[in-house]
Each structure stands twice: as structure tokens, then as C-alpha cells.
Amino acid sequence: SQNPYSQPIWVSNQLANDSTQRRSGVIAWPGSNVPINGHLPIKYEAFESDRSFDSILKQIFAWFREPIDTRINFGAIYHSQPDATGHAYGPISSQMNETLQECD
């Protein structure tokens, strides 16, 4: 069962006092597509393992640029890099250096 006193920050954002102005957008964050204490982010997209970081950034920025009555004021994203490369090759590896340069 869910703890009614614990919730993701995107839920807290939407339940704030001026909640009509607070909309959360979440992309690929684990659990963001599951209601927490009855709430989902206003905008969300599930994790896709083959989705590029660039695609995720373009979408979250697009949500921030929407008209005032639909735009988000809080965004959260998840991407598997550089974490996956670090686990596969170690933090001090040429692969990790390449991945960090790509992410930057």
C-alpha cells in the first residue's frame, strides 16, 4: 500500500496552494505513469529504452513553452546515461569519457 505522507515532487507541485497554476511534466521517470495517492503528472511519457536524450529534452522544453494555460512549471526527466555506461565499463573508462561528452 502507498504511504499517504510520501509522494513524488511532481505530485507535491500540483497540490500546492495555487494548484491551478502548477502543472508537472515527467518523461521516462520510473513510476511516473502510475497514480500516486490518486495523482499523475499532468503530462507524462513512459520510459522507452531506445529514446534519445535529445528527443527527451526537446519534449520537456516544448511543454515549458506551451501557452500559459497548459504549460508545465515543473519538469523531470530520466535518461539511462551516463549511469548505464558507468555500470558497464566503470567510471574511469574511455567509454565513460565518450558518454559524458555526448551528454554534455
Residue frames as a rotation matrix with the C-alpha (Angstrom) as fourth column:
SER 1
0.575 0.818 0.000 0.00
0.818 -0.575 0.000 0.00
0.000 0.000 -1.000 0.00
GLN 2
-0.035 -0.570 0.821 1.09
0.514 -0.715 -0.474 3.57
0.857 0.406 0.318 -0.62
ASN 3
-0.436 -0.200 -0.877 2.22
0.872 -0.333 -0.358 5.87
-0.221 -0.921 0.320 2.14
PRO 4
0.528 0.744 0.408 -0.22
0.821 -0.570 -0.023 8.82
0.216 0.347 -0.913 2.15
TYR 5
0.813 -0.268 -0.517 2.50
0.100 -0.811 0.577 11.08
-0.574 -0.520 -0.632 3.59
SER 6
-0.315 -0.949 0.003 5.06
0.039 -0.010 0.999 10.37
-0.948 0.315 0.040 0.89
GLN 7
0.741 0.567 0.360 4.75
0.402 0.054 -0.914 11.46
-0.538 0.822 -0.188 -2.71
PRO 8
-0.110 -0.783 0.612 6.90
0.994 -0.069 0.090 12.42
-0.028 0.618 0.786 -5.69
ILE 9
-0.657 -0.244 -0.713 7.79
0.339 -0.941 0.009 16.06
-0.673 -0.236 0.701 -6.09
TRP 10
-0.932 0.334 0.141 5.59
0.015 -0.353 0.936 16.32
0.363 0.874 0.324 -9.20
VAL 11
-0.044 0.936 -0.349 2.55
0.778 0.251 0.576 15.46
0.627 -0.247 -0.739 -7.10
SER 12
-0.108 -0.064 -0.992 3.56
0.861 -0.505 -0.061 18.00
-0.497 -0.861 0.110 -4.44
ASN 13
-0.954 -0.278 -0.111 3.93
0.173 -0.816 0.552 20.63
-0.244 0.507 0.827 -7.16
GLN 14
-0.651 0.745 0.148 0.42
0.147 -0.068 0.987 20.05
0.745 0.664 -0.065 -8.45
LEU 15
0.191 0.755 -0.628 -1.14
0.822 0.227 0.523 20.01
0.537 -0.616 -0.577 -4.99
ALA 16
-0.793 -0.530 -0.300 0.44
0.609 -0.674 -0.418 23.30
0.019 -0.514 0.858 -3.89
ASN 17
-0.379 0.684 -0.623 -1.87
0.396 -0.489 -0.777 26.10
-0.836 -0.542 -0.085 -2.78
ASP 18
0.003 0.358 -0.934 -2.09
-0.689 -0.676 -0.262 27.72
-0.724 0.644 0.245 -6.20
SER 19
-0.368 -0.255 0.894 -2.55
0.138 0.936 0.324 24.35
-0.920 0.243 -0.309 -7.90
THR 20
0.734 0.640 0.226 -4.42
0.324 -0.039 -0.945 25.80
-0.596 0.767 -0.236 -10.88
GLN 21
0.760 -0.527 -0.379 -1.10
-0.650 -0.629 -0.428 27.29
-0.013 0.572 -0.820 -12.00
ARG 22
-0.197 -0.888 0.415 1.04
-0.845 0.369 0.388 24.24
-0.498 -0.275 -0.823 -11.22
ARG 23
0.897 0.401 -0.185 1.44
-0.434 0.723 -0.537 21.51
-0.082 0.562 0.823 -13.79
SER 24
0.038 -0.900 0.435 4.09
-0.516 0.355 0.780 18.82
-0.856 -0.254 -0.451 -13.76
GLY 25
0.763 0.069 -0.643 5.60
-0.614 0.389 -0.687 17.16
0.203 0.919 0.340 -16.79
VAL 26
0.129 -0.687 0.715 7.58
-0.621 0.506 0.599 13.96
-0.773 -0.522 -0.361 -16.39
ILE 27
0.618 -0.008 -0.786 9.34
-0.718 0.399 -0.570 11.90
0.318 0.917 0.241 -19.04
ALA 28
0.267 -0.487 -0.831 10.66
-0.151 0.831 -0.536 8.39
0.952 0.269 0.148 -18.51
TRP 29
-0.470 -0.410 0.782 10.84
-0.818 -0.129 -0.560 8.67
0.331 -0.903 -0.275 -14.72
PRO 30
-0.770 0.171 -0.615 10.20
0.209 0.978 0.010 5.30
0.603 -0.121 -0.788 -13.10
GLY 31
-0.555 0.643 -0.527 6.69
0.800 0.239 -0.551 5.22
-0.228 -0.727 -0.647 -11.68
SER 32
-0.865 0.198 -0.461 5.53
-0.188 -0.980 -0.069 8.48
-0.466 0.027 0.885 -13.26
ASN 33
-0.620 0.665 -0.415 2.82
-0.521 0.046 0.852 6.65
0.586 0.745 0.319 -15.20
VAL 34
-0.360 0.484 -0.798 1.32
0.681 0.720 0.130 5.16
0.637 -0.497 -0.589 -12.03
PRO 35
0.396 0.551 0.735 -1.08
-0.116 -0.764 0.635 7.18
0.911 -0.336 -0.238 -9.87
ILE 36
-0.659 -0.572 -0.489 0.50
0.503 0.148 -0.852 8.11
0.559 -0.807 0.189 -6.53
ASN 37
-0.709 0.505 -0.493 -2.12
0.410 -0.274 -0.870 8.78
-0.574 -0.818 -0.013 -3.88
GLY 38
0.265 0.930 0.255 -4.53
0.696 -0.002 -0.718 9.19
-0.667 0.368 -0.648 -6.80
HIS 39
0.704 -0.031 -0.710 -2.41
-0.298 -0.920 -0.255 11.65
-0.645 0.391 -0.656 -8.80
LEU 40
0.349 -0.611 0.711 -0.46
0.906 0.414 -0.089 11.53
-0.240 0.675 0.698 -12.04
PRO 41
-0.654 -0.522 -0.547 1.67
0.277 -0.839 0.469 14.28
-0.704 0.155 0.693 -13.56
ILE 42
0.283 0.766 -0.577 -0.42
-0.338 -0.483 -0.808 16.49
-0.898 0.423 0.123 -15.86
LYS 43
0.705 -0.168 -0.689 1.86
-0.672 0.155 -0.724 15.46
0.229 0.973 -0.003 -18.73
TYR 44
0.091 -0.730 0.677 3.93
-0.600 0.503 0.622 12.31
-0.795 -0.463 -0.392 -18.79
GLU 45
0.537 -0.037 -0.843 5.54
-0.725 0.490 -0.484 9.88
0.430 0.871 0.236 -21.17
ALA 46
0.932 -0.117 0.343 6.67
-0.114 0.804 0.583 6.40
-0.345 -0.583 0.736 -20.21
PHE 47
0.021 -0.999 0.042 10.25
-0.538 0.024 0.843 5.16
-0.843 -0.040 -0.537 -20.40
GLU 48
0.993 0.096 -0.071 11.43
-0.110 0.512 -0.852 3.95
-0.045 0.854 0.519 -23.80
SER 49
0.521 -0.846 0.117 14.85
0.348 0.335 0.876 2.32
-0.780 -0.416 0.468 -23.72
ASP 50
-0.133 -0.605 0.785 15.75
0.972 0.076 0.224 3.43
-0.195 0.793 0.577 -27.25
ARG 51
0.830 0.491 0.265 14.65
0.532 -0.840 -0.108 7.06
0.169 0.231 -0.958 -26.88
SER 52
-0.115 -0.936 0.332 17.42
0.719 -0.309 -0.622 9.59
0.685 0.167 0.709 -27.39
PHE 53
-0.320 -0.118 -0.940 18.36
0.846 -0.482 -0.227 12.15
-0.427 -0.868 0.254 -24.79
ASP 54
-0.994 -0.080 -0.068 17.88
0.035 -0.861 0.508 14.87
-0.099 0.503 0.859 -27.41
SER 55
-0.465 0.885 -0.023 14.30
0.208 0.134 0.969 13.72
0.860 0.446 -0.246 -28.01
ILE 56
0.059 0.445 -0.893 13.54
0.976 0.162 0.145 13.80
0.209 -0.881 -0.425 -24.28
LEU 57
-0.603 -0.365 -0.709 14.96
0.563 -0.825 -0.054 17.31
-0.565 -0.432 0.703 -23.92
LYS 58
-0.942 0.284 0.178 13.04
-0.015 -0.567 0.824 18.61
0.335 0.773 0.538 -26.94
GLN 59
-0.143 0.958 -0.249 9.77
0.517 0.286 0.807 17.32
0.844 -0.013 -0.536 -25.48
ILE 60
0.034 0.160 -0.986 10.26
0.989 -0.151 0.010 18.69
-0.147 -0.975 -0.164 -21.96
PHE 61
-0.828 -0.362 -0.428 11.28
0.301 -0.931 0.205 22.09
-0.472 0.041 0.880 -23.35
ALA 62
-0.745 0.627 0.228 8.22
0.123 -0.207 0.971 22.07
0.656 0.751 0.077 -25.63
TRP 63
0.098 0.802 -0.589 5.98
0.857 0.233 0.460 21.55
0.506 -0.550 -0.665 -22.60
PHE 64
-0.244 -0.266 -0.933 7.60
0.784 -0.620 -0.028 24.56
-0.571 -0.738 0.360 -20.90
ARG 65
-0.958 -0.193 -0.210 6.91
0.034 -0.807 0.589 26.69
-0.283 0.558 0.780 -24.00
GLU 66
-0.452 0.862 0.230 3.22
0.827 0.308 0.471 25.85
0.336 0.403 -0.852 -24.33
PRO 67
-0.110 0.510 0.853 0.56
-0.067 -0.860 0.505 28.54
0.992 -0.001 0.129 -23.78
ILE 68
-0.667 -0.267 0.696 0.22
-0.616 -0.328 -0.716 29.65
0.419 -0.906 0.054 -20.16
ASP 69
0.175 0.850 0.497 -2.96
-0.982 0.189 0.024 27.64
-0.074 -0.492 0.867 -19.55
THR 70
0.959 0.165 -0.229 -1.32
-0.194 0.974 -0.114 24.32
0.204 0.154 0.967 -20.49
ARG 71
0.180 -0.977 -0.117 2.42
-0.355 0.046 -0.934 24.79
0.917 0.210 -0.338 -19.89
ILE 72
0.567 -0.108 -0.817 4.21
0.679 0.623 0.389 22.99
0.467 -0.775 0.427 -17.11
ASN 73
0.691 -0.407 0.598 6.02
-0.557 -0.827 0.081 24.79
0.461 -0.389 -0.798 -14.31
PHE 74
0.120 -0.672 0.730 7.94
-0.756 0.415 0.506 21.70
-0.644 -0.613 -0.459 -13.15
GLY 75
0.697 0.062 -0.715 9.65
-0.605 0.586 -0.539 19.10
0.386 0.808 0.446 -15.32
ALA 76
0.138 -0.660 0.738 11.51
-0.650 0.502 0.570 15.91
-0.747 -0.559 -0.360 -14.52
ILE 77
0.621 -0.009 -0.784 13.29
-0.693 0.461 -0.554 13.61
0.366 0.887 0.280 -16.92
TYR 78
0.385 -0.572 0.725 15.20
-0.318 0.655 0.686 10.37
-0.866 -0.494 0.070 -16.71
HIS 79
0.684 -0.268 -0.678 17.74
-0.625 0.264 -0.735 9.05
0.376 0.927 0.014 -19.16
SER 80
0.976 -0.204 -0.078 19.84
0.218 0.887 0.407 5.95
-0.014 -0.415 0.910 -18.70
GLN 81
0.195 -0.962 0.191 23.12
0.791 0.039 -0.611 7.68
0.580 0.270 0.769 -19.49
PRO 82
0.007 -0.879 -0.476 25.72
-0.791 0.286 -0.541 8.09
0.612 0.380 -0.694 -18.13
ASP 83
0.184 0.112 0.976 24.60
-0.899 0.420 0.121 5.61
-0.397 -0.900 0.179 -15.47
ALA 84
0.945 0.253 0.206 24.40
-0.160 0.911 -0.381 2.59
-0.284 0.327 0.901 -17.79
THR 85
0.604 -0.788 -0.120 27.86
-0.102 0.073 -0.992 3.19
0.791 0.611 -0.037 -19.24
GLY 86
-0.039 -0.618 0.786 29.33
-0.914 -0.296 -0.277 3.68
0.403 -0.729 -0.553 -15.79
HIS 87
0.430 0.268 0.862 27.95
-0.676 0.729 0.110 0.34
-0.599 -0.630 0.495 -14.63
ALA 88
0.997 0.019 0.075 29.06
0.037 0.739 -0.673 -1.45
-0.069 0.674 0.736 -17.79
TYR 89
0.528 -0.833 0.164 32.58
0.404 0.077 -0.911 -0.04
0.747 0.547 0.378 -18.15
GLY 90
0.055 -0.487 -0.872 33.40
0.992 -0.073 0.103 1.70
-0.114 -0.870 0.479 -14.89
PRO 91
0.814 0.370 -0.449 33.63
0.398 -0.917 -0.034 5.37
-0.424 -0.151 -0.893 -14.00
ILE 92
0.212 -0.817 -0.537 37.19
-0.571 -0.549 0.610 5.74
-0.793 0.177 -0.583 -15.27
SER 93
-0.106 -0.174 0.979 36.99
0.610 0.766 0.202 4.36
-0.785 0.619 0.025 -18.79
SER 94
-0.959 -0.254 -0.125 37.22
0.047 -0.577 0.815 5.69
-0.280 0.776 0.565 -22.32
GLN 95
-0.500 0.849 0.172 33.59
0.673 0.255 0.694 4.68
0.545 0.462 -0.699 -22.88
MET 96
0.224 0.568 -0.792 32.52
0.933 -0.359 0.006 6.77
-0.281 -0.740 -0.611 -19.89
ASN 97
-0.518 -0.485 -0.705 34.51
0.254 -0.874 0.414 9.75
-0.817 0.036 0.576 -21.15
GLU 98
-0.956 0.196 0.219 32.79
0.199 -0.118 0.973 9.47
0.217 0.973 0.074 -24.54
THR 99
-0.134 0.975 -0.178 29.35
0.883 0.199 0.424 9.18
0.449 -0.100 -0.888 -22.94
LEU 100
0.056 0.103 -0.993 29.95
0.753 -0.658 -0.026 12.19
-0.656 -0.746 -0.115 -20.71
GLN 101
-0.850 -0.388 -0.356 30.98
0.053 -0.736 0.675 14.24
-0.524 0.555 0.646 -23.74
GLU 102
-0.730 0.646 0.224 27.82
0.422 0.168 0.891 13.18
0.538 0.745 -0.395 -25.57
CYS 103
0.114 0.809 -0.576 25.63
0.985 -0.017 0.171 14.09
0.128 -0.587 -0.799 -22.58
ASP 104
-0.239 -0.294 -0.925 27.33
0.529 -0.839 0.130 17.44
-0.814 -0.458 0.356 -22.17
